[in-house]
Amino acid sequence: MDLAHVQNVQDHALAQNHASTTKKITTAVIDTSTTLAETPTATIISDDAPPQEQATIYPTGWRFILVTLGIMASVLVVALDNYIICMYQYDIRKKSPNSTPATAIPRLATDFHSINLTGWYGSAYFLTIMAFQPAHGQIFTFFSVTLAFLGSIILFEIGSIISAAAPDPIVFIFGRLICGAAAGGIWCGVLTLVAHVCPPKKRYLYVSVVTSMYGVASAAGPLLGGGFTAIGFLSFVMIILFLQPPELSELGKTLTVKQKLLRIDWLGTFLLITAFTCFFLAAQWGGTTYRWSNSRVWGCILGFILQVTAFVYLQVRFQDRAMIPTRALQNFEALLCLLFQLFISMVIGIQIYYLPIYFQSVRGHSAASSGVLTLPYIMTLLLSPMASGAYITTSGHYIPVMWIGASLAVAGSVLLTTLDANSTTAQYAGYQVLAALGAGVVQQIPFTAVPLALPPADVATASALVSFCNSLGPVIVLTLGNILFTNVLGQKLEEIAGLNGNITGSKISGLVDLGSLVPPQFLGDVRHALAVALSRTLLLAIPAAALCKEDFKQPGL
């Protein structure tokens, strides 16, 4: 999140439509988490189910309970990954407590001696979530839902094992890429299976129960981390033994395997991955490893521009078969809501990744302690969507929530930039709650607003586009944040008279054990430099939150 964790903290979607004789809009409630991958197959579920839904035979009794446990276990696996990176690496190599991805990032920078790769630890995960999300939607449409879901779980476990055993940061990042690709598949499978497990009227409550696993992972991550693989295996067994496999879609029945594979937009996925890889490399090298005027940096920037241009061209050319149908972007209301989701995901992404660095680097806490100290932000972010969802469900109005939430997010983001080594508990806890409350109450609104702004036939496409923007935001902001953090830190370290010139923003070997790297007489100045760099980095959340305060016309009024 992610965060994802923010990640993040990326996600699930469910809606209930409520008819009204007083001309209120039909309200859809979609609950989404920021540290999970979102799915392009999310659809609006109304109280009046279509004929094919009414004919569905849902599991009952013990079979329903066991299948639900299996689905919850799969969500818990993804949630644990968002809150625990590489438990074997810490338990075996460092003997230190398990921690969240964000709280683990400073420790990873120390272990791998690679502060300049910090942005990749989070961005790699979001990169493949973003790029593979549409492909997963097509896979679950054309192939067996059960087999695709179980395959995603297996792939996710493989990626986690690779990260856990990684001897260097490159292998670790590769494992995160695999986990991101698989996490999107798991969530796509969860939302698809929910439609075959629970009737429409109960799905909002059902998904709320399933996603409570994020709270379990947040509170009991260190205790459950050792059972990571076992939890994934439990999900695998429950689903394969007790869930009656859903029937294939009409396209799945009529197309051959070759035709199905050709219908998936692999080229669009490839262009997204390569384009943002160039973007990451340019951001990684520029101003640190090489000057911005260096040909390597400019080559990556040019590659990014060319590949994005090619991607846009393909979307326009393929029209309805494209990853992002152009007709959806021609609706101004939908476009504004998509931009809203992009910006609010940036706010959440930058804060949930860099707040733990503040607690570890500036205040000197351990990774485990910083995980506890960021709980005010994480728990507020997880619980606040329920309040806004309840209000929108009963009132049918989301504009007041958007304005209030965006305003709180701006205020909280401004206050977070004032944190330093002398901030009190009330300040750093209160500021987190305010920022997370503002972002949390509005993070699900585009999942409601975009489907309402588009024709009913485009509901699934609308949900996919919101999910895409929700994944794209952290990818962009974490990369920009890494550039800003590294460069500002380097400048501030250079201003410290007498400090060893080898201790720079790009070459410093760790963010946690500063006492072993910096002479005692310079430790206070170095922590102050880190505080300034973090403050400047968190500034990125302010314009993103401010841009969320656009005036949207509410569909249906």
N, C-alpha and C positions, 0 to 999 in steps of 0.2 A: 503498500500500500501500500493500499494498499492496501505496514503499513502496512503495505502494503500497507497488512500493517498499514502503511498508509492505509501501503500500500497498502500512505496507504498507505487496508484497508482495502478488491474489486470484485462479482456481485450477483445479486439475485433480483428478480422482478416479479411482482404479482399485482393484480389489480382487481377491484370489484367495482362494477358499475351500479349506480343507484339511480333509478328512475324517479322523477319528481314532477308533480303537477303544477309546481310554482315557478316553472321556467328556470330552475337552477340547472347548472350544467351537469351532465353525467360525470360523476367523479370516479377516477381510477386511482387506486392507491398502489404504488409500487414501492416495495421496501428494498433498499439497496445498501450493501456494506462497502467502504472505500478501500481496506487492505486486501478485496478479492477480485478475481477476474469476472467481467460481465459477459453475458451471453447474448448473441444476436437473435436467439429464438424466443425471447420473452414476448408474451402476447397479453393483450387485455382480456381478462376473464370477466364476463358479465354474470349477473345473477341468473339471467335467462340463458341457459346453456344451449348451444347449437345442437341439432339432432345427433351428430356423431358423438358429442359429449354426453348427451342424455343416455345413449345406448351403452356407454362404457360401464363395465362391471368392475367396481373398485374392490380391493382386498379389504377384508374385515377381520375383526378378532385378533388372534395371535399372529396371523400372517401380516396384517396391517402394522402391528407393533414391531415385528421383526424387520419388515421392509423399511419402516420409518427409522429404526435404529441404524440400519445400514446406510441410509441417506444421511443421517446425522453424523455418522462416523466419517463419511467422505468429506462433509463440510468441516469437521473437526481436523481432519488431516491437513486441509488447505489452511485453516485458521492457525494451526500449530506451526506450519511452515512460515506463515506471516509473522508469527511471534517468536519463533525459535529458528535460528540459522545454525545448522551444523552442530547438533548436540554432541556427536562423537568427537568432533574437532576440539570442543571445549573440555569434554569429560576426559578424553584420552591425552590430548596434547597440553592443555593448559590447566586441567582440573578446576576450571572455574565454572560458576553457575550458568545454566542456560539463560538465554536472553532473547529479546525481540530482535528482528532484523535491524531496526533502527538503532537499538541499544548495542547490537553486536557490531555495527559498522565501525565505530571507533576501535574496538578490540581487533577487528579484522585488519584495519589499517596498521595496527601495531604488529600483529602477528606476521603479516605479509610485507611489512615495511613499504607500504604503497598508499600513502595518503592521496596521491594524484589519481588513484583508481577508485576513490570512495564513491563518486557519482555512479560508477558502473554497477556497484553492488546492488543498488536499487533499480537503476534504469534498465538493466538487462532483463529483469523479471517483467517489468511493465512493457518492454519492447515486444516480447513475444506474446504477451497477453493481447496487446493491441493488434498486432499483425495477424495472429491466428484466429481471432474471435470470429470473423465472418466465415472462415474456412470450417471451423467447428460447427457453426450453424448449418452449413451445407452438408457436412458429414453426418450429422444427426438426422438430417432430412432424408438422405439417400440410403443410409446404411442402418443396420440394427441398432436401436438406441441402447440396448443392454450391452452389446459387445463394444460399442464405441465408448460407453461410459466406463466399463471395466478396463478397456485399453488405456484410457486417460489416467486412471488410477495407477496402473502399472508404470506408465511413462513418468508419472509424477514421482513415484517411489524411486525410480532409476535416477532421475535428476537430483533428488535429495541425497541419495547415496554418493553420487559424484561430488556434490558440494561438500558433503561431510568428510570425504577422504581426500579432498583437494590439497595437493602439496604446494600450490602457488595460486596467486589470484586469478590467473587466466583460466585454470581448470575450474576454480570456484565459480567464476562468472559463466562459464559454459554450462555448469550444472544449473545455475539460476535461469539461464535461457530455456533449458529443457523444462524446468519446473513451471515457468511462466506459460509455455505453450500448452502443457498438460493441465494447468489450473483452469484455463479457459474452457477446456473440454469437460472437466469435472463439473463446473458450474452450469455449462450448457446441458449436461446430462441431468443434473439435479432438477433444473427447471422443467426439462422434458419429462422426467419421471414423475414429478409432482402431478402433472396433468393426468397420469395414469394411476395415481395412488389416492388422490383426494378430490372430492367433488368441488365444483367452482365456488360455491358459497363459503366453503371452509378453508379455501386455500390461503387467504391472507393470514389467518391464525396459524395454519399449518407451517407456512414459510417462516413466520415469526418464531415458532418453536424450533424449527430446524436451524435458523441462523443464530439462536441463542448460544450455539457452540462457539461463537466468537468470544462471548463473555467467559465461557468455560476456559477457552485457550488463554485468554488474557489473565485470568485469575490463577489458573493452575498449570500454566505452561511448563514451569520447571519440573513439576511432578509428573506430567504426562509426556514430556519430551522423550523420555527413554522408551516409551511404548509407541513411538511414532509409526514404525513399520507394522506393529501388531494391530493398531487401529485401522490402518489401510487394509490389512488382510481381513479384519472383521467386516468392513464395508463390502469387500469383494465377496465374501462368503454369504452374507445376508442377502445381497442383491441377486446373486446367481442361483441361490437355492430357493428363495421364497417369493421372488417377484416373477409373475407371469410376463414373459417378454412381450412388449407392445408390438402391435402389427406394424409392418412397414408402411410408409406413406405410398400414395399412388405412384409417384415418381420412382420410389424405391422398388416397387414391384415391377414396373415396366422397363426400367433402364438396366442395361447390363453393367457389370462392374467397371468396364472400361468407360462406358458412357457416364457413369456416376463420377468417376475420377476426373474426367474431362470437364464436367460441369462445375467443379470446384475452382474457385478463382485463385489458383496457385500463383499465377503471374502477378496479380495484385498483391498477394501476400509477400512474394519475393521482393517486389519493388519497395514495399513499405519497410521490410527488414533492412535491405541494403541502403535505402535512403537515410534512415535514421541511424544506421551504423556509421555512415559518413558524417552525419551530424554530430554523433558522439565523439568520433575521432577528431574532428575539427575543434570541438569544444575541449577535448582532452589535451590536445597538443598546443592549441593557440595560447600564447602568452606565458606558457610554462616550459614545455619541452622545446618548442620552436616559437619563433616570433610569428605574429599574425600575418606578416607579409611573406612567410616562407611558402614555397611552392606546395609542400605537403598539405599544409593547412588549407590553402586556396584550392588545391585539387579536391579535397574532401568537400569543401563548400560547394564547388562546382558540381561534383558528383551528386550531392544532395539535391541541388536545384534541378538538375537534369532528370533525376529519377522521380522526383515529385511531379515534375512536368509530364513525364511519361505515364505516371500513375493517373493523373487527372485526365489525360487524353484517353486512356483506356476506359475510365469510368464514363466519360461522355460517349465514347464509341459503342460500348457494350450496353448502355442504357439499363434495361430491366435486369439483365444478367450480370451487371456490374456489382462490385462490392458496395459501392455507395451510389444508389440510383439518383440521377440528377433531378428528377421530379420532386424529390423530398426537399432538396435545397432551394427550390424555387418558391417554397412557401416561407414568407418572411417571418411569421410567428415561430415556425419550427426552427428556422435558422437562428433566431435570437435565443431560443431555448437551448439549442445545441451549443452556442457560444457560452451561455450561462453555465452549462455543465462543464465545459472545458475549463473555464476560469475557476469555478469552485473546486474542481479536482486539483488544480494547481495550488490553491490555498492549503488544502488538506495535505497534499503531497510534500510541499516544502516544509511545513510545520512538523509533521509527524516524523520526518527523517532527521531534521536538524535540532529539534529540541533535546533528544538524548545526548547529542554531541555537546550541547550546552552543559548538561548536568555532569558529564564525564570530564570534559576538557577544561571548562571554566571553574566548575565547583569541585572537581576532583572525586566524584562518586564512582563506584564500581559499575560495571555493566548491569548487574542485577539490581542495584539500588536505583540506577537511572530508569530502569523499566518500571519500578514501583512509582517513582516520582512523575512519570508521564501518564500514569493511570487516570488522573483527572481529565486529561485530554482524550484518551482512548475511550474511557467509559462514557463520557459525555457525548462523544461522537457516535457511539453505538446506540445509546438510549434515546437521544433527542429526536431521531426521525419518527419514533412512535408518537410523540406529542403532535408534531406537525401533521402526520398522517391521520390522526384522530380528528384534528380540526378540519382538514380538507375533506375528509369523509362526511362529516356532519354538516359543514357549511357550504361546500362546493366552491369555495373561494381560495385561491392560492396566492394572489397578488400581495395581500397583507403579510403573509408568511415570508415571501421572497424579500420584501423590503425590510422587514424587521430582521430577518436572518442575515441578509447581506450587510446591514448596518452594524449588527453585533460582530460579524466577522471582520469588518473593517476596524472597529474599535479594539477588538481582541488582538488583531494582527499588529496594530500600532503599539499596543502595550507590550507585546512579546518582544519587540525590538529594543525595549528599554531594559531588559534583563541583563544583569551583570553579576559579578562574584558576590556582591553585597546584597542582592535581592532577598527579601524575606520569604518565608514559606507562604504567607498569605498572598504575596505578589505573584510568585511563579505558579502557584496552584490556581489562584483566582483568574489570572490572565489566560491560563490554559482552558479553564472552564468556559470563559466568555468567548474565546475564539472558536472552540469546538462546538459550543452551543449554536453560534451563528452559522457555522458551516454545516452542522449536523441537521438542523431543521429544514434546510433548503436543498440538501444534496439529492433528495429523491424527487423533487418537484418536476424536473424536466422529463422524468420517466412517465409522469402523468400528463404534462402539458403538450409534449410533442405528439403523442398518439391522438390527442384531442384536436390538434391543429391540422392533422392530415386525414385523408379519407380512411374509413374503416379497413379497407383492403391493405393499407400500408402500415398497420399497427406493428407487425413484426419488424418491418424495415425501420420504423421509427425507434423502436426499442434498441435495435442493433446500432443505429447511429448514435444514440445517447451513450450506449456502452462504449462505443469507439471513442467518443470524445472524453469520456470518463477515464479511459486508459491512456489517451494521448496526453492529457494534461500533466500527469506526473512525469511522463517521459521527457517532456520539454522542460519543465520547471526544475527537475533534479539535475539535468545537464547544465542549464544556465546557473543553477545554484552552485554547482561544483566549480564552474569557471569563476564566479564571483568570490566564493569562499577562498579558493586557492590563491587568487591574485591579490585580494585584500590582505590576506594573512601574510603573504610574502612581502608586501609593501610595509606592513606594520612591523614585521620582524626586522627589516632592514633599518628601521628607525631606532632600534634599540642599540644604543652605543655600547660597544665592547662585546656584543654577542657574536659568537662564532658564526662566520659567514656561511658555513655549511648547513646551518639550521635555517632553512628557507621554507616558504610556503609550499614549494613543489617537491622538496627533498627531505623534509622532516620525516622521520621514520615511524612516528607513532603519535596518537592523540590521547592516549590513556596514561602511560607511564612517563609523564613529563619529568618527574623528579629524577629519573635515571638518564634523561637526555639533555636536560638543561641545568646549568650550574644554579645552585640555590639562590644566589643573588639576582639572577635573571628570571626566576620562576614566576614571580608576580607580574613582571612586564610581559612575559610570554602569554600568561593567562589573560591579561588584559588585551593583548593582540588578538587572541582567539575570540574573546568576547566581542570585540569590534567587528571581526570578520563574520561572526555568526549574526550579529545585529544587522549588518549590511545584507547578508544573504536572506534573512527573514523579511527584509523590506520587499522582496519580490511578491509576498502574499498581499501586500496592501493594494497595489493597483489591480491585481487579479480580483480581490474581493470588491473593490470599488466598481469594477466593470460589471459585476453581477447586479448592480442596482439599476439596470436598464428597465425602462417602463414597458412591460409586456401587456399586450391586449389579450385578455382572457378569452379563449375560444368558447363559444356557445352562449355568451351573454348578449 
